[in-house]
Amino acid sequence: MATGWAGDGAVQDQIDATVQDGVSRVQSRLPQGTALTHCEQCGAPIPEARRAAIPGVRLCVECQEAQDRRAGPFSGYNRRGSKDSQLR
């Protein structure tokens, strides 16, 4: 069902784009390479279970949480949507 001047499926396309943007953003923040045995910021040992769960991990849980807090919240607002959907 189209709304306004939007074509059929436009709402679903916008939802799909929002989900894909979220997945891409999270994937880009995942660590790459070989996991470290000790945190690169504080030097604390990184448990084997964490290294197995997150390949390429470089920070201990405490330092990762601090980094995530500094990154700030994500609004989740999809700026690709039509002007009509942004005005609602």
BASE-988307 format. One record per atom (N, C-alpha, C): residue number from 1; x, y, z. Coordinates in steps of 0.05 Angstrom, whole numbers. Example, Ala and Ser with C-alpha at 12.3 -4.5 7.8 and 13.67 -1.06 7.14 Angstrom:
2
{rec 1,{264,-114,156}}
{rec 1,{246,-90,156}}
{rec 1,{264,-66,156}}
{rec 2,{257,-45,142}}
{rec 2,{273,-21,143}}
{rec 2,{258,1,157}}
This chain:
88
{rec 1,{17,-24,0}}
{rec 1,{0,0,0}}
{rec 1,{17,25,0}}
{rec 2,{14,41,-20}}
{rec 2,{30,66,-22}}
{rec 2,{17,88,-6}}
{rec 3,{33,106,5}}
{rec 3,{23,129,19}}
{rec 3,{34,154,6}}
{rec 4,{17,174,1}}
{rec 4,{26,198,-12}}
{rec 4,{37,193,-39}}
{rec 5,{60,204,-44}}
{rec 5,{73,200,-70}}
{rec 5,{93,176,-70}}
{rec 6,{95,163,-48}}
{rec 6,{114,141,-46}}
{rec 6,{103,117,-63}}
{rec 7,{122,103,-75}}
{rec 7,{114,80,-91}}
{rec 7,{108,56,-74}}
{rec 8,{96,36,-86}}
{rec 8,{91,11,-72}}
{rec 8,{117,0,-60}}
{rec 9,{116,-9,-36}}
{rec 9,{140,-20,-23}}
{rec 9,{159,0,-12}}
{rec 10,{153,26,-14}}
{rec 10,{172,46,-5}}
{rec 10,{176,45,25}}
{rec 11,{155,39,40}}
{rec 11,{158,37,69}}
{rec 11,{176,14,77}}
{rec 12,{171,-9,64}}
{rec 12,{188,-32,69}}
{rec 12,{217,-27,61}}
{rec 13,{221,-13,38}}
{rec 13,{248,-6,30}}
{rec 13,{262,11,51}}
{rec 14,{247,30,63}}
{rec 14,{259,47,83}}
{rec 14,{266,31,108}}
{rec 15,{249,12,116}}
{rec 15,{254,-5,139}}
{rec 15,{279,-22,133}}
{rec 16,{281,-34,109}}
{rec 16,{303,-50,101}}
{rec 16,{329,-34,102}}
{rec 17,{328,-9,92}}
{rec 17,{352,8,92}}
{rec 17,{361,15,120}}
{rec 18,{342,19,138}}
{rec 18,{349,25,166}}
{rec 18,{362,1,179}}
{rec 19,{352,-23,174}}
{rec 19,{363,-47,186}}
{rec 19,{391,-51,174}}
{rec 20,{394,-49,148}}
{rec 20,{420,-53,135}}
{rec 20,{441,-33,145}}
{rec 21,{433,-8,149}}
{rec 21,{451,13,160}}
{rec 21,{460,5,188}}
{rec 22,{442,-5,204}}
{rec 22,{449,-14,231}}
{rec 22,{468,-37,231}}
{rec 23,{463,-57,214}}
{rec 23,{481,-80,212}}
{rec 23,{508,-71,203}}
{rec 24,{510,-54,182}}
{rec 24,{535,-45,172}}
{rec 24,{551,-30,192}}
{rec 25,{537,-13,208}}
{rec 25,{550,3,228}}
{rec 25,{562,-15,250}}
{rec 26,{548,-35,258}}
{rec 26,{558,-54,279}}
{rec 26,{581,-70,268}}
{rec 27,{578,-80,243}}
{rec 27,{600,-96,231}}
{rec 27,{626,-80,228}}
{rec 28,{623,-54,222}}
{rec 28,{647,-37,219}}
{rec 28,{661,-32,245}}
{rec 29,{647,-36,267}}
{rec 29,{659,-31,294}}
{rec 29,{671,-57,306}}
{rec 30,{667,-80,293}}
{rec 30,{678,-105,303}}
{rec 30,{708,-105,300}}
{rec 31,{722,-116,319}}
{rec 31,{751,-117,317}}
{rec 31,{760,-135,294}}
{rec 32,{783,-129,283}}
{rec 32,{794,-145,261}}
{rec 32,{821,-156,269}}
{rec 33,{830,-178,257}}
{rec 33,{856,-189,262}}
{rec 33,{857,-208,285}}
{rec 34,{881,-211,296}}
{rec 34,{886,-230,317}}
{rec 34,{878,-218,344}}
{rec 35,{865,-234,361}}
{rec 35,{857,-225,387}}
{rec 35,{882,-222,405}}
{rec 36,{881,-202,422}}
{rec 36,{903,-198,441}}
{rec 36,{898,-214,467}}
{rec 37,{919,-221,481}}
{rec 37,{916,-235,507}}
{rec 37,{913,-216,530}}
{rec 38,{922,-190,525}}
{rec 38,{920,-170,545}}
{rec 38,{908,-144,532}}
{rec 39,{893,-129,548}}
{rec 39,{880,-105,538}}
{rec 39,{901,-85,528}}
{rec 40,{896,-73,505}}
{rec 40,{915,-54,494}}
{rec 40,{914,-27,508}}
{rec 41,{893,-22,525}}
{rec 41,{892,3,539}}
{rec 41,{902,1,568}}
{rec 42,{894,-19,582}}
{rec 42,{901,-21,611}}
{rec 42,{919,-44,617}}
{rec 43,{923,-62,599}}
{rec 43,{941,-85,603}}
{rec 43,{929,-108,618}}
{rec 44,{904,-107,626}}
{rec 44,{891,-129,640}}
{rec 44,{888,-153,622}}
{rec 45,{890,-177,633}}
{rec 45,{886,-201,616}}
{rec 45,{858,-203,605}}
{rec 46,{856,-211,580}}
{rec 46,{830,-215,567}}
{rec 46,{824,-245,569}}
{rec 47,{801,-253,582}}
{rec 47,{795,-281,586}}
{rec 47,{792,-296,559}}
{rec 48,{800,-321,560}}
{rec 48,{798,-338,536}}
{rec 48,{770,-339,524}}
{rec 49,{750,-340,542}}
{rec 49,{722,-341,532}}
{rec 49,{715,-316,516}}
{rec 50,{725,-292,524}}
{rec 50,{719,-267,509}}
{rec 50,{734,-268,483}}
{rec 51,{759,-278,483}}
{rec 51,{774,-280,458}}
{rec 51,{761,-299,438}}
{rec 52,{749,-321,449}}
{rec 52,{735,-340,431}}
{rec 52,{709,-329,421}}
{rec 53,{695,-313,437}}
{rec 53,{669,-302,429}}
{rec 53,{672,-279,409}}
{rec 54,{694,-263,412}}
{rec 54,{698,-240,395}}
{rec 54,{725,-242,381}}
{rec 55,{727,-254,358}}
{rec 55,{753,-256,344}}
{rec 55,{765,-228,340}}
{rec 56,{790,-224,346}}
{rec 56,{803,-199,342}}
{rec 56,{799,-179,365}}
{rec 57,{788,-188,387}}
{rec 57,{783,-170,409}}
{rec 57,{809,-157,419}}
{rec 58,{808,-132,426}}
{rec 58,{832,-117,434}}
{rec 58,{830,-104,461}}
{rec 59,{805,-103,472}}
{rec 59,{801,-90,497}}
{rec 59,{787,-109,517}}
{rec 60,{793,-104,543}}
{rec 60,{779,-119,564}}
{rec 60,{750,-108,566}}
{rec 61,{733,-121,580}}
{rec 61,{705,-113,582}}
{rec 61,{703,-85,593}}
{rec 62,{718,-78,614}}
{rec 62,{715,-51,626}}
{rec 62,{723,-29,607}}
{rec 63,{746,-33,593}}
{rec 63,{754,-13,573}}
{rec 63,{735,-11,550}}
{rec 64,{724,-34,541}}
{rec 64,{705,-34,519}}
{rec 64,{680,-18,527}}
{rec 65,{670,-23,552}}
{rec 65,{647,-8,561}}
{rec 65,{652,22,562}}
{rec 66,{675,30,571}}
{rec 66,{682,58,572}}
{rec 66,{683,70,544}}
{rec 67,{694,55,525}}
{rec 67,{696,65,498}}
{rec 67,{668,67,486}}
{rec 68,{650,48,491}}
{rec 68,{623,49,481}}
{rec 68,{608,73,493}}
{rec 69,{612,79,518}}
{rec 69,{599,103,531}}
{rec 69,{609,128,518}}
{rec 70,{635,130,512}}
{rec 70,{645,154,499}}
{rec 70,{634,158,471}}
{rec 71,{628,136,457}}
{rec 71,{618,137,430}}
{rec 71,{590,150,429}}
{rec 72,{576,149,451}}
{rec 72,{550,163,453}}
{rec 72,{528,146,441}}
{rec 73,{503,155,446}}
{rec 73,{480,140,435}}
{rec 73,{477,144,405}}
{rec 74,{464,125,393}}
{rec 74,{457,127,365}}
{rec 74,{427,132,364}}
{rec 75,{418,152,349}}
{rec 75,{390,159,348}}
{rec 75,{373,139,332}}
{rec 76,{385,125,313}}
{rec 76,{370,106,297}}
{rec 76,{353,119,276}}
{rec 77,{356,145,272}}
{rec 77,{339,160,253}}
{rec 77,{349,154,225}}
{rec 78,{331,146,208}}
{rec 78,{337,140,180}}
{rec 78,{335,165,163}}
{rec 79,{357,176,155}}
{rec 79,{357,200,138}}
{rec 79,{353,195,109}}
{rec 80,{350,169,101}}
{rec 80,{345,163,74}}
{rec 80,{315,164,67}}
{rec 81,{298,166,87}}
{rec 81,{269,166,83}}
{rec 81,{260,190,67}}
{rec 82,{236,188,58}}
{rec 82,{225,210,42}}
{rec 82,{219,234,61}}
{rec 83,{217,257,49}}
{rec 83,{212,281,65}}
{rec 83,{185,278,80}}
{rec 84,{165,267,66}}
{rec 84,{139,263,79}}
{rec 84,{141,246,105}}
{rec 85,{157,225,104}}
{rec 85,{159,207,128}}
{rec 85,{175,221,150}}
{rec 86,{192,240,144}}
{rec 86,{208,254,164}}
{rec 86,{191,275,178}}
{rec 87,{170,285,165}}
{rec 87,{154,306,177}}
{rec 87,{133,295,196}}
{rec 88,{128,269,196}}
{rec 88,{108,258,214}}
{rec 88,{117,256,242}}
